[in-house]
Amino acid sequence: MNLKRIVNRQSVKNFSIFYGRFISPYRSNGYRDISTVSACAPSSSNFDGSQLPRDHHSTKPNFLFTRHLHSAASSQPELKPHFSSFAPKLDSHEDDGTTNEFLSRFAWIMRKKLSEAYPECDKPTVDSMLLVIVEKVVYEMEKGSLDRMLGSDISSEEFSEDLWRTVWEVSNSVVEDMDKERKKEKMKHFLQDEEVKEMCRFAGEIGLQGDMLRELRFKWAREKMEEADFYESLKRLREEEREQEKVGAEGETTAVEEALVTEESVKVVDLPKRHGKIKYKIYGLDLSDSKWGEVADKVHEAGEAIWPHEPKPISGKCKLVAEKIMSLKVEDDPSALLTEYKELQEPRKVDWIELLRQLKERDSNLHLKVAEHLLSETSFQANIRDYSNLIAAYAEENHIEDAERILRKMEYNGILPDISTAKSLTLMYSKAGDLDKARQAYETYSSHGFKLDMKVYQSMIMAYIKAGQPGLGEQLLREMETKESKVPEEIYMALLASYSEQGNAVGAARISGTMQFSGVKPTLESCTWVIEAYAREGNPDMARNNFDQLMRNGLKPDDRCVAGMIAAYKKKNLLDKALNLLLQLEGDVGFEPGVATYTVLIDWLGKMGLIDEVEQLLGKIANLGEAPLKIQVILCDMYARAKMEKKALQSLGVLEAKKEQLGADDFERVINGLIVGEFGEEAKRIGEMMLAQGHTQSESLKIALATRALKWNRTSRRY
């Protein structure tokens, strides 16, 4: 029987001792009638599960128990083929550890099934029933009659067909589970195989990550395990063949000796030889065919040509040429030396790679130049990985023109950019702020269907933010969330800042809510961005709500946060509320205004024409440190509108000296102030300076300048 080598009498004895009972190794004639005894009848305290009644006529059968032992079903169980399919796997596990594991699993499952079938029976009764089943099954397997019993009607004497079917199913499931665990443990060994880890490292270098890389690692380990099993089977076949040859040789020797003894004939008679060869098949392929040997030789030769074992040693004149190549400068042309090195060394790809490695250690820029030159070298045998590595190196150094030149060479040679090249281009163009090319490279990168890298997402979002399109960056953010990718806090803060600077309070509030939903706690900086967004939008009520929420969360507002709140009140000219807020903060948390708060107040008072109050605040800013450039913009506008020529020109001189730091809004405010104060020449000069700095004038400013120029021309004609 299939389980005969696994389950033996000694195992059953150990099994019974495990449950605190002993089953006699000698079998009585009444054993075959035990199955008809009621399992629930002996419920008294003196009942012992190991002492079962031997006379089945003395006890009335219990039909609750016999419903599992005697079945009226006419169909025969069809589990025999399934069990025999895994019998060979069990032949190799004859040690006591495997036997004990099988019995433990079998008993655990059968106990559960008996408890479900007889919930009213106590534990000793279930133990007795379990021991009866185990001993009967072991007995039948030792006798070799279990197959016969499954094919005949024995319900009147032995266990019912339902019970045998249950025993059969449990045995099948136990052996299958043991076989699966054996394969699992074997799989763990092959997951740590050096070849598998090397392939995983290579896959990681070309951009494979996450679930895809994990699936490939399991696939390679499984193939490695199947390959090992295949060679083990070949080894067994060779051993069997040697045994057959040995037996044949012994038989031939015996036949010769008998011929010499009997002297019946002088004719030599050979033993019959086996015709044909052993055929080795795997996955339906006949590997014993000679063509597979030729295929293996060709694969080996191709592998040697592509990647030899080690580079050639450099000596003599070739060593001198190699040293000259190492001493080259970036601006020198290496073509002549490389040609001489090629004639002397006759290098293969591995030799070129060794030369590039030594160059990289000395000078990375020279290494890139030589590597680009070798792309057109026949002996170098450049492939897509060589192109992508060179593009990635140029992209990391922000050499956009060099990277694009390599890309054009790559496309000219008929090599399409792979996912690694597309990733490098996306990062390079995003960092450079070229949104159109970055978007094109990103579409190429995402078209490969792999899970996108976090760096690519982050670089594209930052590119959209630099281009003033945070909405498109937020779309990528939502795409990351749908793919269950963890979004870094820096991306949230960058989008929040972009929305705030544009005065898009709705977008800023949406990003703030998304941050909190994803588990990022609100910080003083994030709350300040939201307050400034509402301030630029001109909504002081929502700004105050967020400010109060910040206070309730235990955060202490700083100078920038209070300045944002004052700016919100400035939009609606609510000076009394702004002053009350400053007094409240001074009394509650001891807040003292800083440069940012004073700057907002100066801007507010300057627009109201309160020059004396502004100059008082300027003194307080001077005590705190250097005033920001925005103060000079405010003062120039205020003094120009007040027609205070000396102070206006003084502030204007400071701004002209730092014109590179001025934005388009600062230029327009200064020009409008000069136009109102009738400083025509200065306004014209600052307008030309604005265009020279690359800023675009608004339509209202163009109209104001044209109108004032026409008015000044008419006035000059009169005089």
Sequence and secondary structure as in RCSB ss.txt:
>XXXX:A:sequence
MNLKRIVNRQSVKNFSIFYGRFISPYRSNGYRDISTVSACAPSSSNFDGSQLPRDHHSTKPNFLFTRHLHSAASS
QPELKPHFSSFAPKLDSHEDDGTTNEFLSRFAWIMRKKLSEAYPECDKPTVDSMLLVIVEKVVYEMEKGSLDRML
GSDISSEEFSEDLWRTVWEVSNSVVEDMDKERKKEKMKHFLQDEEVKEMCRFAGEIGLQGDMLRELRFKWAREKM
EEADFYESLKRLREEEREQEKVGAEGETTAVEEALVTEESVKVVDLPKRHGKIKYKIYGLDLSDSKWGEVADKVH
EAGEAIWPHEPKPISGKCKLVAEKIMSLKVEDDPSALLTEYKELQEPRKVDWIELLRQLKERDSNLHLKVAEHLL
SETSFQANIRDYSNLIAAYAEENHIEDAERILRKMEYNGILPDISTAKSLTLMYSKAGDLDKARQAYETYSSHGF
KLDMKVYQSMIMAYIKAGQPGLGEQLLREMETKESKVPEEIYMALLASYSEQGNAVGAARISGTMQFSGVKPTLE
SCTWVIEAYAREGNPDMARNNFDQLMRNGLKPDDRCVAGMIAAYKKKNLLDKALNLLLQLEGDVGFEPGVATYTV
LIDWLGKMGLIDEVEQLLGKIANLGEAPLKIQVILCDMYARAKMEKKALQSLGVLEAKKEQLGADDFERVINGLI
VGEFGEEAKRIGEMMLAQGHTQSESLKIALATRALKWNRTSRRY
>XXXX:A:secstr
 TTTTTS HHHHHHHHHHTT    SS  GGGGGGGGS SSS  STT  TTS  S TTSS   HHHHHHH     S
    HHHHHTTHHHHHT  SHHHHHHHHHHHHHHHHHHHHHH TTS HHHHHHHHHHHHHHHHHHHHHT HHHHH
TS  TTTS  HHHHHHHHHHHHHHHHHHHHHHHHHHHHHHHT HHHHHHHHHHHHTT  HHHHHHHHHHHHHHHH
HHHHHHHHHHHHHHHHHHHHHHHHHHHHHHHHHHHHH   SS        S    EETTEETTSHHHHHHHHHHH
HHHHHHS SS     THHHHHHHHHHT  TTS  HHHHHHHHHHH   HHHHHHHHHHHHHH HHHHHHHHHHHT
T TTT   HHHHHHHHHHHHHTT HHHHHHHHHHHHHTT    HHHHHHHHHHHHHHT HHHHHHHHHHHHTT S
   HHHHHHHHHHHHHTT HHHHHHHHHHHHHTT    HHHHHHHHHHHHHTT HHHHHHHHHHHHHTT    HH
HHHHHHHHHHHHT HHHHHHHHHHHHHTT    HHHHHHHHHHHHHTT HHHHHHHHHHHHHHT     HHHHHH
HHHHHHHTT HHHHHHHHHHHHHHS   HHHHHHHHHHHHHTT HHHHHHHHHHHHHTGGG  HHHHHHHHHHHH
HTT HHHHHHHHHHHHHTT    HHHHHHHHHHHHHHHHHHHH 
